[in-house]
Amino acid sequence: MCKICKCSACPATCPNADPPKVIGHCSQCGCKLTADETFFEDSESNAFCTKSCALEHYGVEEAEFNG
């Protein structure tokens, strides 16, 4: 039993909790992707930590119409 949270299996909020399981790395910036976080995936199974990283990976930029 944990001396801090008084549980046999510490919740994520306890300082003694096991760190989240790393399930991969962002294809753009290399950040760790963990099982407890939302991530983005494309049709080629590339995983990204943020929508911004996915857009940057493919060179997508905001543009204005100059017509």
C-alpha distances in whole Angstrom, upper triangle without the diagonal:
4,6,9,8,6,5,4,8,9,12,15,15,12,14,11,12,14,18,20,22,25,28,31,33,35,39,41,38,36,33,30,29,25,24,23,27,30,33,36,38,42,44,44,40,40,37,37,34,37,40,42,41,42,45,46,45,48,50,50,52,53,56,59,62,65,68
4,5,6,5,6,6,8,7,10,13,13,9,10,8,9,12,15,18,20,24,26,29,31,33,37,38,36,34,30,27,27,24,23,22,25,28,31,35,37,40,43,43,39,38,35,35,32,34,38,39,38,40,43,43,43,46,48,48,49,50,54,56,59,63,65
4,6,6,8,10,11,10,13,15,14,10,11,9,12,15,18,20,23,26,29,32,33,36,39,40,38,36,32,30,29,26,26,24,27,31,33,37,39,43,46,45,42,41,38,37,34,36,40,41,40,42,45,45,45,48,50,50,51,52,55,58,61,64,67
4,6,8,11,11,9,11,12,11,7,8,8,10,14,16,19,22,25,28,30,32,34,37,38,35,33,30,28,27,24,24,22,25,28,31,35,37,41,44,44,40,39,35,35,31,33,37,38,37,39,42,42,43,46,47,47,48,48,52,55,58,61,64
4,5,9,9,7,8,10,9,6,9,8,10,13,16,18,21,24,27,29,31,33,36,37,35,33,30,27,26,23,22,20,23,26,29,33,35,39,42,42,38,38,34,33,30,32,35,37,36,38,41,41,42,45,46,46,47,47,51,53,56,60,62
4,7,9,8,10,13,12,10,12,11,12,15,18,20,23,26,29,32,33,35,39,40,38,36,33,30,29,25,24,22,26,29,32,36,38,42,44,44,40,40,37,36,33,35,38,40,40,41,44,45,45,47,49,49,50,51,54,57,60,63,65
4,5,6,8,11,12,10,12,10,10,13,16,18,20,24,26,29,31,33,37,38,36,34,31,28,27,23,22,20,23,27,30,33,35,39,41,41,38,37,34,34,31,33,36,38,38,39,42,43,43,45,47,47,48,49,53,55,58,61,64
4,6,9,13,14,12,14,11,10,12,16,17,19,23,25,28,31,33,36,38,36,34,31,28,27,23,21,20,24,27,30,33,35,39,40,41,37,37,34,34,32,34,37,39,38,39,42,43,43,45,48,47,49,50,54,56,59,62,65
4,6,10,11,10,12,10,8,9,13,14,15,19,21,25,27,29,33,35,33,30,27,24,23,19,17,16,20,23,26,30,31,35,37,37,33,33,30,30,28,30,33,35,34,35,39,39,39,42,44,44,45,46,50,53,56,59,61
4,7,8,6,8,7,5,8,11,12,15,18,21,24,26,28,31,33,31,29,25,22,21,18,17,15,18,22,24,28,30,34,36,36,32,32,29,29,26,28,31,33,32,34,37,37,37,40,42,42,43,44,48,50,53,57,59
4,5,6,9,9,6,9,11,11,14,17,19,22,24,26,30,31,29,27,24,21,19,16,15,12,16,19,22,25,28,31,34,34,31,30,27,26,24,25,28,30,30,31,34,35,35,38,40,39,40,41,45,47,50,53,56
4,6,8,8,6,8,8,8,12,15,17,20,21,23,26,27,26,24,20,17,16,13,12,10,12,16,19,23,25,29,31,32,28,27,24,23,20,22,25,27,26,28,31,31,31,34,36,36,37,38,41,44,47,50,53
4,7,9,7,10,11,11,15,18,20,23,23,25,28,29,27,25,22,19,19,16,15,12,15,18,21,25,27,31,34,34,31,30,26,25,22,23,26,28,28,29,32,33,33,36,37,37,38,38,42,44,47,51,53
4,5,5,9,10,12,16,19,21,24,25,27,30,31,29,27,23,21,21,17,17,15,17,21,24,27,30,34,37,37,33,32,28,27,24,26,29,31,30,32,35,35,36,39,40,40,41,41,45,48,51,54,57
4,6,9,9,12,16,18,21,23,24,26,30,30,28,26,22,20,20,17,18,16,18,22,24,28,30,34,37,37,33,32,28,27,24,26,30,30,30,32,35,35,35,38,39,40,40,41,45,48,51,54,57
4,7,9,12,15,17,21,23,24,27,30,31,29,26,23,20,21,18,18,17,19,23,25,29,31,35,37,37,33,32,29,28,25,28,31,32,31,33,36,36,36,39,41,41,42,44,47,50,53,56,59
4,6,9,12,15,18,20,22,24,28,29,27,24,21,18,18,14,14,13,16,20,22,26,28,31,34,34,30,29,26,25,23,25,29,30,29,31,34,34,34,37,39,39,40,41,45,48,51,54,57
4,6,9,12,15,17,19,22,25,27,25,22,19,16,16,12,12,12,15,19,21,24,26,29,32,31,27,27,23,23,21,24,27,29,27,29,32,32,32,35,37,37,39,40,44,47,50,53,56
4,6,9,12,14,16,18,22,23,21,18,15,12,12,9,10,10,12,16,17,21,23,26,29,28,25,24,20,20,18,21,24,25,24,25,29,29,28,31,33,34,35,37,41,44,47,50,52
4,6,9,12,13,16,19,21,19,17,14,10,9,6,6,6,9,13,14,18,19,23,25,25,21,20,17,17,15,18,21,23,21,23,26,26,26,29,31,31,33,34,38,41,44,47,50
4,6,9,12,15,18,20,19,16,13,10,9,6,6,8,10,13,14,17,18,21,24,23,19,18,16,16,15,18,21,23,21,22,26,26,25,27,30,31,33,35,38,41,44,47,50
4,6,8,11,14,16,15,12,10,6,6,4,6,9,10,12,12,15,16,19,21,20,16,15,13,13,12,16,19,21,18,19,23,23,21,24,27,28,30,32,36,39,42,45,47
4,7,10,13,15,15,12,11,8,6,5,6,10,10,11,10,13,13,16,18,17,13,12,10,12,11,15,18,20,17,17,21,21,20,22,25,26,28,31,34,38,40,43,45
4,7,9,12,12,9,9,6,5,7,9,12,11,12,10,12,11,14,16,15,11,10,8,9,10,14,16,18,15,15,19,19,16,19,22,23,26,28,32,35,38,41,43
4,6,9,8,5,5,5,5,9,11,14,12,13,10,11,11,14,16,15,12,9,7,7,8,12,14,15,12,13,16,16,14,17,19,21,23,26,29,33,35,38,41
4,5,6,5,5,6,7,10,13,15,12,12,9,9,10,12,15,13,11,8,5,4,5,8,11,11,8,9,12,12,10,13,16,17,19,22,25,29,32,34,37
4,6,6,8,10,10,14,16,18,16,15,11,10,10,10,13,11,10,6,6,6,8,10,12,12,8,8,11,10,8,11,13,15,18,21,24,28,30,33,35
4,6,8,11,12,16,18,20,17,16,12,11,12,12,15,14,13,9,8,7,8,10,11,10,6,7,9,8,6,9,11,13,15,18,22,25,28,30,33
4,6,9,11,15,18,19,16,16,13,13,14,15,19,17,16,12,10,8,8,10,12,10,7,10,12,10,9,13,14,16,17,20,23,27,30,32,35
4,6,9,12,16,17,15,15,13,13,14,16,19,17,15,12,10,9,9,11,14,13,10,12,15,13,12,15,17,19,21,24,27,31,33,36,39
4,6,10,13,14,12,13,11,13,14,17,20,19,16,13,10,9,7,10,13,13,10,13,16,14,14,17,19,20,22,24,28,31,34,37,40
4,6,10,11,10,12,10,13,14,17,20,19,16,13,10,10,8,12,15,16,13,15,18,17,16,20,22,23,25,27,30,34,37,40,42
4,7,9,7,8,7,10,11,15,18,17,14,12,8,8,6,10,13,15,13,14,17,17,16,19,22,22,24,26,30,33,36,39,42
4,5,6,8,9,12,14,17,20,20,16,15,11,11,9,13,16,18,16,17,20,21,20,23,25,25,27,29,33,36,39,42,44
4,6,8,9,13,14,17,20,20,16,16,13,13,12,14,17,20,18,18,22,23,22,24,27,27,29,31,34,37,40,43,46
4,7,10,13,15,19,22,22,19,18,15,14,12,14,17,19,19,19,22,24,23,26,28,27,29,30,34,37,39,43,45
4,6,10,13,17,20,20,17,16,12,11,9,10,13,16,15,16,19,20,20,22,24,24,25,26,30,33,36,39,41
4,7,10,14,17,18,15,14,10,9,8,8,10,13,13,13,16,18,18,20,22,21,23,24,27,30,33,36,38
4,7,10,14,14,12,10,7,6,5,6,8,11,10,10,13,15,14,16,19,18,20,22,25,28,31,34,36
4,7,10,12,9,8,6,5,6,6,7,10,9,7,10,13,12,13,16,15,18,19,23,26,28,31,33
4,7,8,6,6,4,6,9,10,9,12,11,8,11,13,12,13,16,16,19,21,24,27,29,32,34
4,5,5,6,7,8,12,12,11,13,12,8,11,13,11,10,14,14,17,19,22,25,27,30,32
4,6,7,10,12,15,16,14,17,15,12,14,16,13,13,16,16,20,22,24,27,28,31,33
4,6,9,12,15,16,15,17,15,12,14,16,12,12,16,17,20,23,25,29,30,33,34
4,6,10,13,15,15,17,14,12,15,16,13,14,17,18,22,24,27,30,32,35,37
4,7,10,12,12,14,11,9,12,13,10,11,15,16,19,22,25,28,30,33,35
4,7,9,10,12,9,8,12,13,10,13,16,16,19,22,25,28,31,34,36
4,6,7,9,6,6,9,10,9,11,14,14,17,19,23,26,28,31,34
4,7,8,7,8,11,12,11,14,16,16,18,20,23,27,30,33,35
4,5,5,7,9,10,11,13,14,14,15,16,20,23,26,29,32
4,5,5,6,9,10,11,12,11,12,13,17,20,23,26,29
4,5,5,6,8,10,10,9,10,12,15,18,21,24,27
4,5,5,6,9,10,10,12,14,18,21,24,27,29
4,5,5,7,9,9,11,14,17,21,23,26,28
4,5,5,6,5,7,10,13,17,19,22,25
4,5,5,6,8,11,14,18,20,23,26
4,6,8,11,14,17,21,23,25,28
4,6,9,13,15,19,20,23,25
4,6,10,12,16,18,20,23
4,7,9,13,15,18,20
4,6,10,13,15,18
4,7,10,13,16
4,7,9,12
4,6,9
4,6
4
